[in-house]
Amino acid sequence: MNIRSYLYGSAIALATAVPAFAQDSDVTIVLNEDLETVEPCMTSQSNIGRVIQQNISETLVELNTKDGSLMPRLAESWEAVDEDTWRFTLRQGVSFSDGSVFDAADVVKSYERAVSDQIACEIGAKYFGGMTLDMDVVDEHTLEITSDPAQPILPLLMSTLTIVPSETPFEFVQQPVGTGPYEMTERNVGQNITLERRDDYWGEVPAVTKATYLFRSDDAVRAAMVATGEADIVPLIGQEQATNPATDFAYPNSETTYLRIDHEVAPLDDIRVRKAMNMAVDREAFLGTLLPQDAVSATHMVPPSTLGWNSDLSPWPYDPEQARALLEEAKADGVPVDAEITMIARIGNFPNVTEVAEALTQMFGDVGLNVDLRMYEVAEWIDLYSKPFAEGRGPSILLAMHDNSRGDPVFSMFFKYACEGLQSGFCSPELDQIMADATAATGDDRAAIWKDAFAMIHNDIVADVFLFHMVGFSRVAERLEFTPTIATNSELQLAQINFK
């Protein structure tokens, strides 16, 4: 079958929904999949962040995605003591939803949980890998944090650390306790989650009194629920559904889709095979078919707005003949290019993900690779995405989407590419050193070193198959005053929703 015909022929099933109008100050939000967990240290996963981040669990500082500035949250102010140490002055008069009082000890415990090997917290592995933070409690509301190596963007890093009470055990919680304006009052796994507004919140009282989160995997079903009044917000719909200017928003997206390659298993340990995989993908065929026309072919793990973005890099060309030649060359040298390669993809990861994965499988088959597609629910997919990888595993590639809305590569690079990175498919001590140098640098030097790291990953290592920097589409009921932004990828603050 011609691949372009396949792409254009893919269809999304439509469904209807029954209206269930909410109270004037309640909202219903429909997500594309259930939450794997409600643990605050897992809010780097998009849907977990959309429910918990800044709604239940707050951070010390907050990134203003409109201008890149940092805003106070649980920290009123911060200042550099020296190149290694920052002092944070914490907000007073703040309590958790269980009635306990917020202080510096809670920040210390939150960090210790995030980086502990007793629980697999993504926040720690993703954002605090490759460094050590020493937290010195000066008094109940003053905290000095010393980093090794030095972290010139430490306040920005603290915008990712969700704060929990110091009594929280080293295990995933089932009832999150936070300082935010809402608390979770109901959770029916696979069905719904309810957050209700706290009467004792320290900050400004939000307009939304209650939020109910529902889960529907079909893009068209989610979009229809807003159209019929059954829901108020759908953070993620496909471009096919974004047809109503009164309710539908396209917003700048910090998500990058890519295929993570496991370099440790033949034939993927051969760079010729990895180059062939990149040349097998007709990226242009996806645009305007299964993916939005405005999506951009990727050369980086991070979007173009990120510090150190390397404009000298170009997407790998679509060249199936050269891909076949590379595979034949590798085969002649004894590389088992005929081995079955498993493609691991996640149900509901992004609009049309199944069809995209099927098309990629066909493209790889067209150049002579033997790829078997397997679709997984989120929990099992996460296990396959993250270390430790299974012993005796066969060759695999994993389709994923990564969000970096914070503008600095440090929020992506260590856990994606370091030897000890949680989701890294290879190990390069040379790259590890370059990333360590970049992390400790400032200004133009920081950007220049990251630029070199990006070039090594794309051109020299051929680490992954970069696909697209995505475009997001959301649907919002006309009764609300809420405009999705780049932050909608990772959080959806109920306090930012008002009513007309």
Secondary structure as the mmCIF struct_conf table of DSSP 4:
data_model
#
loop_
_struct_conf.conf_type_id
_struct_conf.id
_struct_conf.beg_label_comp_id
_struct_conf.beg_label_asym_id
_struct_conf.beg_label_seq_id
_struct_conf.end_label_comp_id
_struct_conf.end_label_asym_id
_struct_conf.end_label_seq_id
HELX_RH_AL_P HELX_RH_AL_P1 ILE A 3 GLY A 9
HELX_LH_PP_P HELX_LH_PP_P1 PHE A 21 GLN A 23
TURN_TY1_P TURN_TY1_P1 ASP A 24 SER A 25
STRN STRN1 ASP A 26 LEU A 31
BEND BEND1 ASN A 32 GLU A 33
BEND BEND2 GLU A 36 GLU A 36
HELX_RH_3T_P HELX_RH_3T_P1 PRO A 40 MET A 42
TURN_TY1_P TURN_TY1_P2 THR A 43 SER A 44
BEND BEND3 GLN A 45 GLN A 45
HELX_RH_AL_P HELX_RH_AL_P2 SER A 46 ILE A 52
STRN STRN2 GLN A 53 GLN A 53
TURN_TY1_P TURN_TY1_P3 GLN A 54 ILE A 56
STRN STRN3 SER A 57 SER A 57
BEND BEND4 LEU A 60 LEU A 60
STRN STRN4 VAL A 61 LEU A 63
TURN_TY1_P TURN_TY1_P4 THR A 65 ASP A 67
STRN STRN5 LEU A 70 PRO A 72
BEND BEND5 ARG A 73 LEU A 74
STRN STRN6 ALA A 75 ALA A 80
BEND BEND6 VAL A 81 ASP A 84
STRN STRN7 THR A 85 LEU A 90
HELX_LH_PP_P HELX_LH_PP_P2 ARG A 91 ARG A 91
BEND BEND7 GLN A 92 GLY A 93
STRN STRN8 SER A 95 SER A 95
TURN_TY1_P TURN_TY1_P5 SER A 97 ASP A 98
BEND BEND8 GLY A 99 GLY A 99
HELX_LH_PP_P HELX_LH_PP_P3 SER A 100 SER A 100
STRN STRN9 VAL A 101 VAL A 101
HELX_LH_PP_P HELX_LH_PP_P4 PHE A 102 PHE A 102
HELX_RH_AL_P HELX_RH_AL_P3 ALA A 104 VAL A 115
TURN_TY1_P TURN_TY1_P6 ASP A 117 GLN A 118
BEND BEND9 ILE A 119 ILE A 119
HELX_RH_AL_P HELX_RH_AL_P4 GLU A 122 TYR A 127
BEND BEND10 PHE A 128 PHE A 128
TURN_TY1_P TURN_TY1_P7 GLY A 129 GLY A 130
STRN STRN10 THR A 132 ASP A 139
TURN_TY1_P TURN_TY1_P8 GLU A 140 HIS A 141
STRN STRN11 THR A 142 ASP A 148
BEND BEND11 PRO A 149 PRO A 149
TURN_TY1_P TURN_TY1_P9 PRO A 152 ILE A 153
HELX_RH_AL_P HELX_RH_AL_P5 LEU A 154 LEU A 157
TURN_TY1_P TURN_TY1_P10 MET A 158 SER A 159
BEND BEND12 THR A 160 THR A 160
TURN_TY1_P TURN_TY1_P11 SER A 166 GLU A 167
BEND BEND13 PHE A 170 GLU A 171
BEND BEND14 GLN A 174 GLN A 175
BEND BEND15 THR A 179 PRO A 181
STRN STRN12 TYR A 182 ASN A 188
TURN_TY1_P TURN_TY1_P12 VAL A 189 GLN A 191
STRN STRN13 ASN A 192 ARG A 197
TURN_TY1_P TURN_TY1_P13 ASP A 199 ASP A 200
BEND BEND16 TRP A 202 GLY A 203
HELX_LH_PP_P HELX_LH_PP_P5 GLU A 204 PRO A 206
BEND BEND17 ALA A 207 ALA A 207
STRN STRN14 LYS A 210 PHE A 215
HELX_RH_AL_P HELX_RH_AL_P6 ASP A 219 ALA A 227
TURN_TY1_P TURN_TY1_P14 THR A 228 GLY A 229
BEND BEND18 GLU A 230 GLU A 230
BEND BEND19 ASP A 232 ASP A 232
STRN STRN15 ILE A 233 VAL A 234
BEND BEND20 PRO A 235 PRO A 235
HELX_RH_3T_P HELX_RH_3T_P2 GLN A 239 GLN A 241
TURN_TY1_P TURN_TY1_P15 PRO A 245 THR A 247
STRN STRN16 ASP A 248 TYR A 251
STRN STRN17 GLU A 255 ILE A 261
TURN_TY1_P TURN_TY1_P16 HIS A 263 GLU A 264
BEND BEND21 VAL A 265 VAL A 265
TURN_TY1_P TURN_TY1_P17 ALA A 266 ASP A 269
BEND BEND22 ASP A 270 ASP A 270
HELX_RH_AL_P HELX_RH_AL_P7 ILE A 271 ALA A 280
HELX_RH_3T_P HELX_RH_3T_P3 ARG A 283 PHE A 286
STRN STRN18 LEU A 287 LEU A 287
TURN_TY1_P TURN_TY1_P18 GLY A 288 LEU A 290
STRN STRN19 LEU A 291 LEU A 291
TURN_TY1_P TURN_TY1_P19 GLN A 293 ASP A 294
STRN STRN20 VAL A 296 SER A 297
BEND BEND23 THR A 299 VAL A 302
TURN_TY1_P TURN_TY1_P20 PRO A 304 SER A 305
BEND BEND24 THR A 306 THR A 306
TURN_TY1_P TURN_TY1_P21 LEU A 307 GLY A 308
TURN_TY1_P TURN_TY1_P22 SER A 311 ASP A 312
HELX_LH_PP_P HELX_LH_PP_P6 PRO A 315 PRO A 317
HELX_RH_AL_P HELX_RH_AL_P8 PRO A 320 ALA A 332
TURN_TY1_P TURN_TY1_P23 ASP A 333 GLY A 334
TURN_TY1_P TURN_TY1_P24 VAL A 337 ASP A 338
BEND BEND25 ALA A 339 ALA A 339
STRN STRN21 GLU A 340 ARG A 346
TURN_TY1_P TURN_TY1_P25 ILE A 347 GLY A 348
BEND BEND26 ASN A 349 PHE A 350
TURN_TY1_P TURN_TY1_P26 PRO A 351 ASN A 352
HELX_RH_AL_P HELX_RH_AL_P9 VAL A 353 ASP A 366
TURN_TY1_P TURN_TY1_P27 VAL A 367 GLY A 368
STRN STRN22 ASN A 370 TYR A 376
HELX_RH_AL_P HELX_RH_AL_P10 VAL A 378 TYR A 385
BEND BEND27 SER A 386 PRO A 388
HELX_LH_PP_P HELX_LH_PP_P7 PHE A 389 ALA A 390
TURN_TY1_P TURN_TY1_P28 GLU A 391 GLY A 392
STRN STRN23 SER A 396 ASP A 403
BEND BEND28 ARG A 406 GLY A 407
HELX_RH_3T_P HELX_RH_3T_P4 PRO A 409 PHE A 411
TURN_TY1_P TURN_TY1_P29 SER A 412 SER A 412
HELX_RH_AL_P HELX_RH_AL_P11 MET A 413 TYR A 417
BEND BEND29 ALA A 418 ALA A 418
TURN_TY1_P TURN_TY1_P30 CYS A 419 GLU A 420
TURN_TY1_P TURN_TY1_P31 LEU A 422 GLN A 423
BEND BEND30 GLY A 425 GLY A 425
HELX_RH_AL_P HELX_RH_AL_P12 PRO A 429 ALA A 440
HELX_RH_AL_P HELX_RH_AL_P13 GLY A 443 ALA A 455
HELX_RH_PI_P HELX_RH_PI_P1 MET A 456 ILE A 461
STRN STRN24 ASP A 464 HIS A 469
STRN STRN25 GLY A 472 VAL A 476
TURN_TY1_P TURN_TY1_P32 GLU A 478 ARG A 479
STRN STRN26 LEU A 480 GLU A 481
HELX_RH_3T_P HELX_RH_3T_P5 ILE A 486 ASN A 489
TURN_TY1_P TURN_TY1_P33 SER A 490 SER A 490
HELX_RH_3T_P HELX_RH_3T_P6 LEU A 494 GLN A 496
STRN STRN27 ASN A 498 PHE A 499
#
